[in-house]
Amino acid sequence: MKAKHLIGIILAILFIDQALKFYIKLNYFIGEEHLLLGSWSRLHFVENEGMAWGWKFGGDFGKVALTLFRLGAVVWGSFLLRDFLRKGMHKGFIICAAMIYAGALGNLIDSLFYGLIFEHSDYFTQNVAHLFPAAGGYASLFHGRVVDMLYFPIITDGHFPTWFPIWGGESFEFFRPVFNIADASISLGVFVLLIFQNKFFAKPLPEGSLENQANSSSDDAVAGS
């Protein structure tokens, strides 16, 4: 796999992720929601200060620590991707790594810069944020909030059976998290990597092994037919 193809994948994911986030920030007030393909598929604007899928981590200190961790992971990931290319790793593995890298970079951009360039959006006043407001952004560097908008509540009126531990009889919703393209890219990259790890990390057979000889004989038979 060539470096230009890898860069192209990363830039494509980043462009889609950031374009949708900018659209939401500049056209939706926080908490605004619109249906896409029905009640199970929605655009729902929320912001979070934590990890992917809306998970939080330790208040203001945790926010800065998480942003610094993301920054370190992206820098480290840049060297890893270059190393994967040099070693000629499996193409599928490199694509998965690129998806994880692009997702991490997409959310890092929010955390680093969105607080500086966007106005605060408020649910009660229903104001839509402006880009580069005259009064300045809603937060300082490293304190931006990640924009989420993809919401797929496939089941909204489900109930746990009465015999179910702890939550028996209570209502539940599937799928509850609100996420973004970066989150989806990370999750899909990890999922495919786990599913096909045996293929991605398969070791070449020794030249003298019986299986290798059998494969070579099969190839020769096909070539001679």
Secondary structure, 3 states (H helix, E strand, C coil): CCHHHHHHHHHHHHHHHHHHHHHHHHHCCCCCEEEEEECCEEEEEEEECCCHHHCCCCHHHHHHHHHHHHHHHHHHHHHHHHHHHHHCCCHHHHHHHHHHHHHHHHHHHHHHHHHHHECCCCCCCCCCCCECCCCCCCCCCCCCCEEEEEECCCEEEEECCCCCCCCCCCEEEECCCEECHHHHHHHHHHHHHHHCHHHHCCCCCCCCCHHHHHHHHHHHHHHHC
